[in-house]
Amino acid sequence: MIQRAQLSPQTRDLSLRAFAFLAQAEAKIHGVEVEDVHFHEVGAVDTITDIVCAAAGLLSLGVDKWYASAVNTGSGFVECAHGTFPVPAPATAELLKGVPTFSTGPQKEMTTPTGAALLKALNCEFGNVPPFAASTIGYGAGTRNPERFPNVLRLSIGDTAATKESVTVLECALDDATPQIIAYAMDRALEAGALDVMCSPVVMKKGRMGSLLTLLCRADKRPALENLLLTETTTLGIRVHEEERILLERRFMEAETKYGRIRIKVASRNGEDLNRMPEYEDCLRAAQEHHVPLKQVMQAALAAASDTRVKA
């Protein structure tokens, strides 16, 4: 149904990613392959609608990075297709692995598998939110009205200020790893939460050509990324140090081109735009759909970025 619906590629991808996480959780709980999962209540049309509409709405905001507080799972018991289970429901608990959670308020289910899947599909970062100035705040109220407990979800949108933050730098030099291993490790590092990954050629002892693999991450991601480097590469050790980096304010704009709408990432400082860059994935999709060179789409997007049709 999602594949057939008239959705933007980004909305379709986010929706399918959320359902993939749901399927993986259900498969693990039931001990079956993902292809054999029967969604029961989460496969109902209203849940599909919830996920697709949430995806469309969230993407329309043009947010560059999502942050979330610890998740309130609620408490008590919930009725599922297979009987009564303690809160959080099994699928919710599986989806929230590695996410900070707590339980407070009325004895009800406060986070559903659908909500947990959306948080995971958005690649939310849980923990300290960087300094930012909120420009828009919205509230969504549930239909339940528990006594002396606000059943609302708050979403704040704003621009991060050009500020300093501490980052952890992990480095290892490799002279016996194949390019495939290095490329795979870089992809895995980004999936595991690295802020950036770089690889540069170096000359090592005895004149050996090697590769210097460098990862940037926040402190809470360090243990997982250290383990990834030690298990996925051929390194015998890792150098670790803390550094500061300066961040510009970032926001997205949309440019209307003859190849369709292209998102433009804008970096600014003190209200002055310093850099504009079309989003690669949008340009790639447009180039493939219209059978034109990628650089042609990128040039058209940059040209349109100064046009009055560009929308924040």
Disulfide bonds with the S-S distance in Angstrom:
none
